[in-house]
Amino acid sequence: MNIDKNEVLRYLGYKQGKTKISSSMLEKIDYYISLGITLAEPNTCYRILNKINFKPKGVELPEVELVLPGQDISNHLKNCNKVCLVATTIGRQLEDKVSELFNHEEYAGGTILDAVGSDAVEKAADQLQEELKLKAKKQGYHLTWRFASGYGDLPLDINSKLASVVSANSIGITVTESNMLLPQKSILGIVGFSATETDTPLADKCAYCNAVDCAYRNRSDKCAKHNGKD
Amino acid sequence: MPNIMEKIKDSILVFDGAMGTLLQNQGLLGEGCPELLNVEEHQALVNIHRMYSKAGADIVETNTFGGSRIKLAEFGLEERVAELNAAAVKAAKSGVSESTYVALSVGPTGKMMQPSGPLTFEEAYDVFREQIAAGAEAGADVICIETMSDLGEARAALLAAKDVAPNLPVICSMTFQPDGRTLMGTDPQTAVITLQALGADILGANCSGGPEELLQVISEMQQVNKVPLLVQPNAGLPELQGDKTVFPLTASEMGAYAPKLVEAGASLVGSCCGSTPEFTTAIKEAVQNMVPVKPGYKPQTYITSSNRTVAVGNNHPVQIIGERINPTGKKALSEELRQGSLARVVQEAVQQVEKGAAILDVNVGLPDIDEPAMLVKAVNAVQKVVSAPLQIDSTNVNAIEAALKAYHGKALVNSVNGKDESLESVLPLVKRYGACVLGLCLDETGIPKMAEDRLKVAEKIVARAVEYGIPKEDVLIDCLVLTASAQQQEVLETIKTAQLVKEKLGVPVVLGVSNVSFGLPNRKLLNRTFLAMALAAGLDAPIINPHDQEMVDTILAGQVLSYRDVDSKNYISAYQNVKNTPQPAAEAPKTTGEKLYQAVVSGLKEGIIPLVEDCLAQDMSLMTVVDDILVPALDEVGSKYEKGEFFLPQLMQSAEVVQLAFSRLRQELDSGAVSKGTVILATVKGDIHDIGKNIVKVLMENYGYNVVDLGKDVPPEDVVQAARENRAQLVGLSALMTTTIPNMKETIEQLKEAKIDTKVIVGGAVLNQSYADMINADFYARDAREAVQIANELMKN
């Protein structure tokens, strides 16, 4: 697993050309990236659904009697013949360590490790994305980027259904009553097998994101936060 | 029927084509488990195998690609592994002619192996073992491990096959992406080097793309292979027509490509997705009179990770073996390892590679540690972050074996020596797991004084390795460096041994260079001088600390002078731009107060308590320290943070410093501590993300507020009660998700209903001013800094 240091810095509010950090702070960041790598226990699962109906209220997945409501998910999947629901987590170890660090007054370490966790789960999900891309390609499809609840008008309350369809509990993910994912560093996503070339992910993802002001206060560019992941 | 390995020596063999494509064309492939057809549509499978056999296939593959327990479990069929695999072999056997071989297809489990995923070597091994045992039992002639992306998984499958079907040839075939690597990053040569060391009988590439894509892969494999190569391209790159997947290449086009694949090095040719028996016939016609190209391997020491091959010795560059991952003499690392943490190990791995290490030694040996378990963890942690191959360093044979299982490449085992006991326990592991081994020139009598005697030990080690079936070039020799302070006369014997080993044995020489200087002053000088001498004698791989720039410099220079860096390319690229300007020292603060201020701004915890005490000793009052030093320093940090000059960890680091200063100041206070006011903080009901709230808490405490932290997922009633009991001037609520904002609203309503005289400040990722207004919060803060500013403003009045 490669944690992207620049991404971690970005989560932490680092601004290129503006923020000045000492070599000891850089060393600290390296250390917590290393720690994060040892604590992350990446695990993924997915389920491909071969039938997809576009309805006015959203996207219907008849095989599992699930409707993904909203216009944005319909747009996202518009040229798709199949849908893949994905789940990724890095387990609890890392976030437990973050709490422990805060309790021991290691605030800087705790904040950095938390950001490392955010990137780690993202990278684990990207790895699965690569695998699925290959699968899609073998069937002549292009893979869309990863959509999630909380983007645009796709409500968070589909999380528990998504989790159950993809058997997210098999990799230790549970959904709380308030639709949050546990462990916190987990992702539930929706990707499509599209007949046509698809958009590039990240820029769009941020534009879709409802979290206008993330915990790391990245004011210049909107944060990349989404469901259950801070 | 002759052994396939005999047959392949002088003729090209043809593999069959796709199974899935034919099943699909017959409408048999639905949503269900393809392997279930082995029982339910047995005759259809017999027919398909017959078609391929008649079309000219010398080898057909069974319909068992997903026949492992893990794959079958996706359909609830995990208890039918033996039955479904046996039925598949039976179908193939009854469909094909007597001279056709039946290969048991073994595909990936679909689960990620450690360290990328949860699957351990042992689990993968057991799963493959079960499937292969069933296929072999049913009469398969060959085991064909195929479409592998993960070298670690391929290793597990290969070892399982060798163990459970020792008399059957094993094929190991990987699948490559357009960039020429597998999904997990393995390049063709690394795959070949690693898997042939592990005992694969045939190696290859399948699926991946069309023949054009695989031509390059096979050409690369042919540079280093000892064993025959198999290629099975898809019928081109798939295209979508309507909602149907179509492979564009025709049978005759595939046939036209086949001779090129043979010329590139393949001696078994088949086809994969999208192909039919027509393809098999076309290939057969095109290649049947061709003869195999000879394998391209030339003896050379190779050490690999899953995605990199490092060549050692001959005229290859001097390869640095980084020695830093070793707890000996390192207190912090030892302590971490005892606690089970590997953060420092990982950090050392990354940094050593950045500094130029080509290979990393990994040693976690501590007297009070479960070394096998820890070494596995360390190997996994390191191979997760760096591509540098590993030298597995332990005196514990169980630890070495556990690590060799977990490691995905061809490791270097450190070490074996000339003692029979050592040779007998270590060499079988080196052979079994396809590793290289580092032999130390010592035996029952200790380290021989004279070079000639050390050479004899080296010769014994190499000879015994060869007896165990380990190629000579997979042995490296450590001539052993003695310390000049104790055995000055013998320092040169090491240099002489190096020369002799190179000359007489021709295997790479390794030296742990820094041993030479123990007990003498200016060790670095001795180290690099000795290094230069050893390089002249032919040292191939020094074990050093790559952070020691002078050592790295000496190696780069030495390679120029010993003609290992042809045209001085590496040397020039390393030094042409180097100009070190000394960093200007920051202006030193003068008074104690300034020092304390500066320490907070710079986030320096060390020495903070003495500084606070110095301030107090200078008759500063507590309030002066807080109000004139700590708070202004925090303000400066906060303002830098606002401007983007500082980022969050710096804000937190300064907070740690202030917290520490406060802990000292509190000792001076009477029990009834003066507080600027009481603040209740809570993450609202239903919300579990509390990092933002925790950051607010830290800053509030820094500024002297008494914070009552109610934690996360806090019901409104609890907030009301706490606010009442503590007479809180301010209540801070956080929520991350839109779904928990109603609970925030509810909490505010209850506070107002209970007529608690307090102000409410809210924050959280999805909040903004208008949301805050909507739920009747008194204030909205974008971040912790703003929350504190609001509190300060409020308390002023």
Interface residues (C-beta under 8 A of the other chain):
Chain A: M1 N2 L9 L12 G13 Y14 K15 K18 T19 K20 I21 S22 M25 K28 I29 D30 Y31 Y32 S34 L35 I37 T38 E41 P42 N43 T44 N50 N81 V98 F102 E105 E106 Y107 A108 G110 T111 I112 D114 Q127 E130 E131 L134 K137 K138 Q139 G140 Y141 G150 L156 D157 I171 T176 E177 S178 N179 M180 L182 Q184 A195 N210 A211 V212 D213 C214 A215 Y216 R217 R219 S220 C223 K225 D230
Chain B: E31 M112 P115 S116 G117 P118 Q177 L183 C207 N234 L237 P238 E239 L240 Q241 D243 T245 V246 C273 S341 L342 A343 R344 V345 V346 Q347 V350 Q351 K377 A381 K384 V385 S602 G603 Y641 K643 G644 E645 F646 F647 L648 P649 Q650 M652 Q653 A655 E656 Q659 L660 K685 G686 D687 I688 H689 I691 G692 N694 I695 V698 L736 M737 T738 T739 T740 N743 G764 A765 V766 L767 N768 R782 D783
